[in-house]
Amino acid sequence: MNKNKDILIIGFALFSMFFGAGNLIFPPYIGISSGSSWLISFLGFILADVGIILLSIIAISKAGSLQNVIGRAGKKFGITLEFLMMLCLGPILVIPRTGATTFEMSILPLAKNFNPVLFSVIFFSITLLLTIKPTKVMDIIGKFLTPILLLSLAFLIVKGIVSPIGNLEDINSSDLFITGVTQGYQTMDALGIGGIVALIMTSLVSKGYTDKNENISLAIKSALIACVGLTVVYGGLTFLGATASSLYDTNISQTALLINITHQLLGSTGTIMLAVVVGFACLTTSIGLTSVTGKFFEDFTNKKLKYEHIVIFICVFSAIVSNFGVDKIIQIAIPILSLIYPVTIVLVVMNIFKKIIPNDMTLKGAAYSTLLISLLNVIDSLGLSIQFVHQIPLASLGFNWILPAIIGGIVFSFIPTKSKATTTPYL
């Protein structure tokens, strides 16, 4: 066993799993929205994405599973929340989005008449071939696909820093930080942590590591490598977007912005480079999440459904949904994420302080209060105005659920705990 080598490979694999379709197109957008103040938005983005990734991996690796974290708010609540999270990561949102994004940004610019249905079949056939053996997924991604992805991104970013396409516009706005936070939410990275941690542990065991504490340490070190890589790449992409703030306004679509930036920097070579970057970013995410969701639903059904059959279904269903297009998939995702993302963050963060907050009722109060405010936020965003949610402290930063979570936690702390939450089996 070579620990440093294994940590590096798993760290690279984690980077690839998190750095997918959304992660590629969101940083340039927060850059163009912020101009010379791009660091403020970048901080919000890093907090809502990389920060939550690291905290979640620490919490879940120590707890043993995501269910041992969110299940503290109630067994049925935890199971329902995790089921919804994995559906979002699986065939409903994220996996289909990887195929749709690859087609729109990698294929159409080079072959406008290529059949989208044929492409979805090819894309998800490759995904299926590389996920049918779950213990090999981390090595396949870490050893082969990630280096290609990193080299392509490094070339694009360095070129953009050395020869910026425009000047950094001075943009005065009070929404810079919340812009970064909301874009960080859209990556949906925090929703897949549970399955990804399980995949890490499976990979470590297959490599011969059996000590629990050692595996936790190795998982956290791998996560640190992935998070450092994500922060560096996000920073570069955000800066590229900021250099375009004098050339385009914020009405430009996120995909069009990235295409235009690469074309400005590298011409037709940039178009090909972008196709490579997007193709590998999306493919690695598709492979990782298909494996993660396949394993989850196998465990969820107590192996009544076999991993191989689940993976086949996910790939076929995702191929169909991917033909809806990126914009439609993102439109469907917004209210769902706004509902389940904050409560997931609350439960993960509170579990890190389990020794300080040992009472499960406290978690229930915080979780239920957060879910209520999130539901009201979704209703408000759909056009049914609820002014109350805008008056809650931190609403301007997108964190109007924090104070209700604290109040709910305190109130529920005085309610006696009848029995400890059971978080083991699903069914």
Backbone torsions as a table, in degrees:
resi	resn	phi	psi	omega
1	MET	NA	133.8	176.3
2	ASN	-117.1	98.9	-172.2
3	LYS	-61.2	-46.9	-177.5
4	ASN	-61.3	-41.1	179.1
5	LYS	-65.4	-43.2	-179.8
6	ASP	-66.0	-39.8	177.5
7	ILE	-61.6	-43.1	-178.7
8	LEU	-65.2	-45.4	-179.2
9	ILE	-62.9	-46.1	-179.8
10	ILE	-67.9	-37.0	177.0
11	GLY	-61.6	-43.3	176.7
12	PHE	-63.5	-40.5	179.9
13	ALA	-64.1	-41.1	177.2
14	LEU	-61.6	-43.8	177.4
15	PHE	-54.6	-46.7	-177.7
16	SER	-66.3	-37.8	179.8
17	MET	-65.4	-40.2	-178.6
18	PHE	-79.7	-34.1	-177.4
19	PHE	-87.2	86.0	-177.3
20	GLY	-118.1	-147.4	-173.1
21	ALA	-57.8	-55.1	-177.9
22	GLY	-65.3	-38.3	-177.5
23	ASN	-63.1	-26.6	-178.5
24	LEU	-80.5	-36.9	-173.4
25	ILE	-94.1	-19.3	-176.6
26	PHE	-77.5	-43.6	-179.0
27	PRO	-56.7	-45.0	177.6
28	PRO	-60.4	-31.9	-179.2
29	TYR	-68.7	-41.3	178.8
30	ILE	-69.4	-25.6	176.1
31	GLY	-67.7	-47.7	-179.6
32	ILE	-68.1	-26.7	179.6
33	SER	-77.5	-16.0	-172.7
34	SER	-115.8	-23.5	179.3
35	GLY	59.3	-128.8	-177.5
36	SER	-66.9	-15.6	178.5
37	SER	-99.2	28.2	-174.0
38	TRP	-62.7	-25.6	-179.5
39	LEU	-64.3	-30.6	179.5
40	ILE	-66.5	-49.4	178.0
41	SER	-64.7	-38.3	179.7
42	PHE	-60.7	-39.5	178.5
43	LEU	-62.3	-43.8	177.8
44	GLY	-62.5	-40.2	179.8
45	PHE	-64.7	-45.9	-179.8
46	ILE	-63.1	-41.1	179.2
47	LEU	-61.4	-44.9	-174.9
48	ALA	-80.0	-13.2	-179.0
49	ASP	-118.0	-71.7	-175.9
50	VAL	-64.1	-42.9	-179.9
51	GLY	-59.1	-45.3	-179.8
52	ILE	-69.2	-35.1	176.9
53	ILE	-58.6	-50.9	-176.8
54	LEU	-64.0	-46.9	179.8
55	LEU	-61.7	-39.0	-178.3
56	SER	-67.4	-42.5	179.7
57	ILE	-64.6	-40.5	177.4
58	ILE	-61.9	-48.7	-176.7
59	ALA	-64.5	-46.2	-174.0
60	ILE	-74.3	-37.7	179.1
61	SER	-64.4	-35.5	177.8
62	LYS	-75.0	-36.3	-178.6
63	ALA	-76.9	-24.2	179.3
64	GLY	106.0	-30.9	178.7
65	SER	-166.3	161.0	176.0
66	LEU	-62.4	-35.5	-178.3
67	GLN	-65.2	-30.7	176.4
68	ASN	-71.2	-14.6	176.9
69	VAL	-93.0	-61.5	-175.5
70	ILE	-76.4	-20.9	179.0
71	GLY	-68.5	-15.1	176.7
72	ARG	-65.6	-18.1	176.6
73	ALA	-87.2	6.0	-178.5
74	GLY	125.6	135.4	-176.3
75	LYS	-59.1	-51.7	-178.2
76	LYS	-64.9	-39.0	178.8
77	PHE	-61.3	-47.0	-178.6
78	GLY	-63.7	-44.1	-179.8
79	ILE	-64.1	-43.6	179.9
80	THR	-63.2	-44.5	-178.9
81	LEU	-63.3	-46.0	-179.4
82	GLU	-66.0	-37.0	178.2
83	PHE	-61.6	-44.9	178.5
84	LEU	-64.5	-40.4	179.0
85	MET	-60.8	-44.3	-177.7
86	MET	-73.0	-29.8	173.3
87	LEU	-64.8	-40.4	178.5
88	CYS	-64.5	-43.8	179.7
89	LEU	-70.5	-27.7	-176.6
90	GLY	-88.2	-125.3	-169.3
91	PRO	-73.0	-11.7	-175.8
92	ILE	-84.2	-46.3	-170.9
93	LEU	-124.8	-70.0	-165.2
94	VAL	-68.9	-49.7	-178.3
95	ILE	-62.1	-45.7	175.1
96	PRO	-60.9	-34.0	-179.4
97	ARG	-65.0	-31.6	178.3
98	THR	-63.7	-41.5	178.7
99	GLY	-68.2	-43.1	-179.1
100	ALA	-64.5	-42.0	-179.6
101	THR	-66.3	-41.6	178.4
102	THR	-60.5	-42.1	-179.6
103	PHE	-64.9	-45.1	-174.9
104	GLU	-72.7	-31.1	-174.1
105	MET	-108.5	-19.0	-178.5
106	SER	-108.2	-34.3	-173.8
107	ILE	-97.6	-52.3	-175.7
108	LEU	-56.7	-43.3	179.2
109	PRO	-62.2	-22.9	-177.3
110	LEU	-103.1	-30.1	-178.3
111	ALA	-143.2	86.1	-171.8
112	LYS	-64.9	-24.6	-176.4
113	ASN	-97.7	9.4	-178.8
114	PHE	-68.1	136.6	-176.9
115	ASN	-72.1	121.7	-178.0
116	PRO	-64.2	-33.4	179.5
117	VAL	-67.0	-44.1	178.2
118	LEU	-61.4	-42.1	179.5
119	PHE	-62.9	-43.5	-179.5
120	SER	-61.1	-36.3	177.4
121	VAL	-64.7	-44.9	-179.9
122	ILE	-64.8	-47.2	-176.3
123	PHE	-60.0	-47.2	-176.0
124	PHE	-82.7	-15.0	170.6
125	SER	-70.0	-40.3	176.7
126	ILE	-65.1	-43.1	177.4
127	THR	-57.3	-45.1	-179.1
128	LEU	-62.3	-44.3	-178.4
129	LEU	-61.4	-33.9	-175.6
130	LEU	-93.1	0.9	179.3
131	THR	-119.2	-3.2	-173.9
132	ILE	-68.8	-21.7	175.6
133	LYS	-118.3	95.5	-170.1
134	PRO	-61.6	-33.2	-177.2
135	THR	-70.2	-15.6	-179.4
136	LYS	-96.2	-6.8	-174.5
137	VAL	-60.9	-48.3	-176.0
138	MET	-60.3	-41.8	-179.0
139	ASP	-68.6	-41.1	-179.9
140	ILE	-59.9	-46.4	-178.4
141	ILE	-71.1	-49.1	-174.0
142	GLY	-65.8	-37.9	-174.1
143	LYS	-84.6	-34.5	-169.4
144	PHE	-114.7	-50.4	-172.2
145	LEU	-78.6	-39.5	-176.6
146	THR	-63.3	-45.5	179.2
147	PRO	-56.8	-38.5	178.0
148	ILE	-64.4	-43.7	179.1
149	LEU	-60.9	-47.8	-177.2
150	LEU	-64.3	-41.4	179.6
151	LEU	-63.6	-42.0	179.4
152	SER	-64.0	-44.7	179.9
153	LEU	-65.6	-42.5	-178.8
154	ALA	-60.6	-42.6	179.8
155	PHE	-62.5	-44.6	-179.3
156	LEU	-64.2	-45.9	-176.4
157	ILE	-68.1	-45.1	-179.8
158	VAL	-61.4	-42.1	177.7
159	LYS	-60.9	-41.5	-179.5
160	GLY	-68.7	-29.9	178.4
161	ILE	-77.7	-42.2	-179.4
162	VAL	-69.5	-41.2	-178.2
163	SER	-127.9	74.9	-178.3
164	PRO	-61.4	145.0	-176.1
165	ILE	-80.5	-13.6	-179.0
166	GLY	-165.5	-175.9	179.9
167	ASN	-93.6	159.8	177.4
168	LEU	-84.2	112.7	-179.9
169	GLU	-73.2	143.4	173.7
170	ASP	-80.8	114.3	-178.5
171	ILE	-119.1	116.7	179.0
172	ASN	-99.3	112.6	-178.7
173	SER	-152.9	145.2	177.5
174	SER	-89.0	-1.0	-175.8
175	ASP	-103.2	11.9	-175.0
176	LEU	-63.1	-46.0	-177.6
177	PHE	-66.5	-45.3	-178.5
178	ILE	-66.9	-28.6	175.0
179	THR	-60.4	-44.8	177.8
180	GLY	-64.8	-41.0	-179.6
181	VAL	-63.2	-47.6	-177.5
182	THR	-66.6	-35.2	176.2
183	GLN	-68.6	-34.0	175.8
184	GLY	-64.3	-38.4	176.0
185	TYR	-59.1	-40.9	-173.8
186	GLN	-65.1	-18.6	177.0
187	THR	-67.0	-26.0	178.9
188	MET	63.4	19.8	-177.1
189	ASP	-63.2	-39.7	-175.6
190	ALA	-64.6	-23.5	-176.7
191	LEU	-72.3	-20.6	-176.0
192	GLY	-103.4	6.3	-173.6
193	ILE	-60.2	-43.7	-175.8
194	GLY	-56.3	-50.9	-179.8
195	GLY	-67.6	-35.3	-179.3
196	ILE	-68.9	-39.9	175.9
197	VAL	-61.9	-40.9	177.6
198	ALA	-61.4	-39.5	178.9
199	LEU	-66.8	-37.9	176.8
200	ILE	-60.4	-48.8	-177.8
201	MET	-62.9	-39.1	177.2
202	THR	-61.8	-42.6	179.5
203	SER	-64.9	-41.9	180.0
204	LEU	-64.3	-42.5	178.6
205	VAL	-62.7	-41.5	-179.8
206	SER	-65.2	-22.0	178.3
207	LYS	-88.5	-2.3	175.5
208	GLY	105.5	2.7	178.6
209	TYR	-85.9	125.9	-175.3
210	THR	-121.9	-18.2	-178.9
211	ASP	-76.8	127.1	-175.2
212	LYS	-61.1	-49.0	-178.2
213	ASN	-64.4	-36.8	177.7
214	GLU	-65.7	-41.3	178.8
215	ASN	-63.7	-39.2	177.4
216	ILE	-62.4	-45.1	179.7
217	SER	-62.2	-43.8	179.5
218	LEU	-65.2	-38.7	179.2
219	ALA	-64.0	-43.4	-179.5
220	ILE	-66.9	-40.7	177.9
221	LYS	-64.0	-39.7	176.7
222	SER	-63.9	-39.4	179.0
223	ALA	-64.1	-38.1	178.2
224	LEU	-62.7	-41.0	177.5
225	ILE	-61.3	-46.4	179.9
226	ALA	-62.0	-42.4	-176.9
227	CYS	-68.5	-38.0	175.7
228	VAL	-63.2	-44.5	178.2
229	GLY	-61.2	-43.3	178.6
230	LEU	-61.7	-44.2	-178.2
231	THR	-62.2	-42.8	-179.6
232	VAL	-64.6	-47.4	-178.0
233	VAL	-67.7	-42.2	177.1
234	TYR	-58.7	-42.7	-180.0
235	GLY	-61.1	-43.4	178.8
236	GLY	-63.4	-45.0	-179.9
237	LEU	-67.3	-36.3	177.8
238	THR	-65.2	-41.0	178.1
239	PHE	-63.8	-39.9	177.1
240	LEU	-59.0	-41.8	177.6
241	GLY	-64.6	-38.7	179.9
242	ALA	-64.0	-35.7	179.1
243	THR	-69.3	-15.7	178.3
244	ALA	-93.9	0.9	-176.0
245	SER	-66.2	-21.9	178.2
246	SER	-89.2	-5.7	-176.5
247	LEU	-108.3	-32.2	-176.0
248	TYR	-131.6	156.3	174.0
249	ASP	-99.8	176.2	-173.7
250	THR	-75.8	-1.8	177.3
251	ASN	-76.8	-14.0	179.8
252	ILE	-68.1	142.5	-179.6
253	SER	-70.9	157.0	-177.2
254	GLN	-64.4	-39.5	179.2
255	THR	-69.3	-41.6	179.8
256	ALA	-64.6	-36.7	178.9
257	LEU	-60.4	-48.2	-178.3
258	LEU	-65.7	-39.3	177.6
259	ILE	-62.6	-44.1	-178.7
260	ASN	-66.1	-40.3	179.5
261	ILE	-61.2	-48.2	-178.7
262	THR	-66.0	-35.0	178.1
263	HIS	-67.8	-40.2	178.7
264	GLN	-63.4	-37.6	-176.6
265	LEU	-78.8	-41.3	-169.5
266	LEU	-126.8	3.2	-179.5
267	GLY	65.0	-142.0	179.8
268	SER	-64.6	-28.3	175.6
269	THR	-63.1	-36.0	178.5
270	GLY	-63.6	-36.9	178.1
271	THR	-62.5	-43.2	178.5
272	ILE	-67.7	-41.6	179.1
273	MET	-60.2	-43.6	179.0
274	LEU	-63.0	-39.9	178.6
275	ALA	-59.8	-40.5	179.3
276	VAL	-66.6	-47.6	-178.0
277	VAL	-60.7	-50.6	-178.5
278	VAL	-64.4	-43.0	-178.7
279	GLY	-58.5	-46.4	-178.8
280	PHE	-75.4	-35.9	178.0
281	ALA	-61.4	-44.6	-178.3
282	CYS	-73.6	-39.0	-178.8
283	LEU	-65.4	-44.4	179.5
284	THR	-63.4	-37.9	177.6
285	THR	-67.2	-42.9	179.3
286	SER	-60.4	-43.6	179.5
287	ILE	-62.8	-50.5	-177.5
288	GLY	-61.8	-46.6	-176.2
289	LEU	-73.8	-31.4	175.8
290	THR	-64.4	-41.2	177.5
291	SER	-65.4	-44.2	-179.0
292	VAL	-62.9	-48.9	-178.1
293	THR	-69.7	-33.5	177.0
294	GLY	-62.2	-44.7	179.1
295	LYS	-65.7	-39.3	-179.1
296	PHE	-61.0	-50.1	-176.2
297	PHE	-70.9	-25.1	172.7
298	GLU	-66.0	-45.8	177.9
299	ASP	-67.8	-37.4	-178.2
300	PHE	-60.6	-35.7	-179.4
301	THR	-95.9	14.0	-178.4
302	ASN	54.2	40.0	177.1
303	LYS	65.6	16.3	173.2
304	LYS	-67.4	-30.5	172.4
305	LEU	-107.6	128.5	-177.4
306	LYS	-77.4	147.3	179.7
307	TYR	-52.9	-46.2	-177.4
308	GLU	-60.8	-41.6	-179.4
309	HIS	-68.6	-38.3	179.4
310	ILE	-65.2	-43.9	-179.9
311	VAL	-61.6	-41.2	177.7
312	ILE	-61.2	-45.3	179.2
313	PHE	-61.7	-44.9	-179.3
314	ILE	-59.6	-43.7	-178.7
315	CYS	-66.4	-41.3	179.5
316	VAL	-66.8	-47.5	-178.9
317	PHE	-64.3	-41.6	179.8
318	SER	-64.4	-36.2	177.9
319	ALA	-61.5	-36.7	179.2
320	ILE	-70.2	-49.7	-176.9
321	VAL	-65.6	-32.4	-177.7
322	SER	-60.5	-24.1	179.9
323	ASN	-76.0	-3.9	173.3
324	PHE	-70.1	-26.5	-179.3
325	GLY	98.5	157.0	-175.6
326	VAL	-61.7	-47.9	-176.0
327	ASP	-59.2	-42.3	-179.0
328	LYS	-67.6	-40.8	-179.8
329	ILE	-65.5	-42.9	177.9
330	ILE	-64.0	-39.2	179.1
331	GLN	-61.1	-40.7	178.1
332	ILE	-67.3	-34.3	-173.1
333	ALA	-72.6	-34.1	-170.3
334	ILE	-53.5	-56.0	-179.1
335	PRO	-65.7	-33.2	179.8
336	ILE	-65.7	-45.3	-179.9
337	LEU	-65.8	-40.7	179.8
338	SER	-62.7	-23.6	-179.2
339	LEU	-85.6	-45.5	-171.1
340	ILE	-100.3	-17.4	-176.3
341	TYR	-67.1	-51.4	-178.3
342	PRO	-58.9	-41.6	-178.3
343	VAL	-67.4	-32.2	176.0
344	THR	-65.1	-43.3	179.5
345	ILE	-62.3	-44.3	-179.1
346	VAL	-58.6	-47.5	-176.8
347	LEU	-67.3	-39.2	179.9
348	VAL	-66.2	-48.3	-177.5
349	VAL	-64.7	-42.7	-179.3
350	MET	-66.0	-30.1	-179.6
351	ASN	-70.0	-26.9	177.3
352	ILE	-62.7	-31.9	179.9
353	PHE	-101.8	41.7	-176.3
354	LYS	-60.7	-35.5	-179.8
355	LYS	-68.2	-31.1	178.9
356	ILE	-82.8	-33.6	-178.5
357	ILE	-120.4	75.8	-176.7
358	PRO	-80.3	-16.5	-175.2
359	ASN	-80.3	117.5	179.8
360	ASP	-64.3	-26.4	178.9
361	MET	-64.1	-32.2	177.4
362	THR	-62.2	-43.6	177.8
363	LEU	-64.3	-40.2	179.1
364	LYS	-60.9	-46.4	180.0
365	GLY	-60.5	-43.3	180.0
366	ALA	-67.0	-41.9	-178.2
367	ALA	-66.8	-47.0	-177.7
368	TYR	-65.8	-39.1	179.1
369	SER	-65.8	-42.0	178.4
370	THR	-63.5	-42.6	-179.9
371	LEU	-62.7	-39.3	179.0
372	LEU	-63.5	-48.0	179.6
373	ILE	-64.2	-38.9	178.4
374	SER	-62.9	-40.2	178.0
375	LEU	-63.4	-41.9	178.2
376	LEU	-65.8	-36.9	177.3
377	ASN	-62.9	-41.3	179.1
378	VAL	-64.7	-45.7	179.2
379	ILE	-60.2	-41.4	179.0
380	ASP	-64.3	-40.8	-178.9
381	SER	-68.9	-21.5	-179.6
382	LEU	-86.2	3.6	174.6
383	GLY	108.9	-10.2	176.9
384	LEU	-90.4	90.7	-170.1
385	SER	-57.3	125.6	174.4
386	ILE	-126.9	92.3	-174.1
387	GLN	-63.6	-25.8	-177.7
388	PHE	-54.5	-41.3	-175.2
389	VAL	-67.7	-22.9	179.7
390	HIS	-82.1	-14.3	-178.4
391	GLN	-92.5	-11.4	-179.4
392	ILE	-71.5	137.4	178.5
393	PRO	-52.1	142.7	179.6
394	LEU	74.2	9.2	178.5
395	ALA	-60.9	-36.7	-178.4
396	SER	-66.9	-18.9	178.9
397	LEU	-100.2	-0.5	-179.4
398	GLY	84.4	13.0	-177.8
399	PHE	-118.0	37.5	-178.4
400	ASN	-69.9	-3.5	178.1
401	TRP	-90.7	-10.1	-176.2
402	ILE	-67.0	-50.9	-179.2
403	LEU	-62.3	-47.1	175.1
404	PRO	-58.3	-35.9	178.2
405	ALA	-63.3	-42.7	179.0
406	ILE	-64.7	-46.5	-179.9
407	ILE	-63.0	-45.9	179.4
408	GLY	-60.6	-40.2	178.5
409	GLY	-63.7	-41.9	179.9
410	ILE	-65.7	-46.5	-178.2
411	VAL	-61.9	-46.0	-178.0
412	PHE	-70.0	-18.8	179.9
413	SER	-64.2	-23.5	-178.9
414	PHE	-87.7	-2.8	178.0
415	ILE	-88.9	126.4	-178.5
416	PRO	-61.4	141.9	176.7
417	THR	-86.9	118.8	-178.5
418	LYS	-74.0	-44.1	-180.0
419	SER	-155.8	156.5	-178.5
420	LYS	-74.5	141.8	-179.0
421	ALA	-65.2	136.4	176.0
422	THR	-95.1	129.6	-173.0
423	THR	-129.1	23.8	-175.6
424	THR	-89.7	-81.0	-173.7
425	PRO	-78.5	158.0	175.6
426	TYR	-85.5	-47.6	-174.4
427	LEU	-123.3	NA	NA
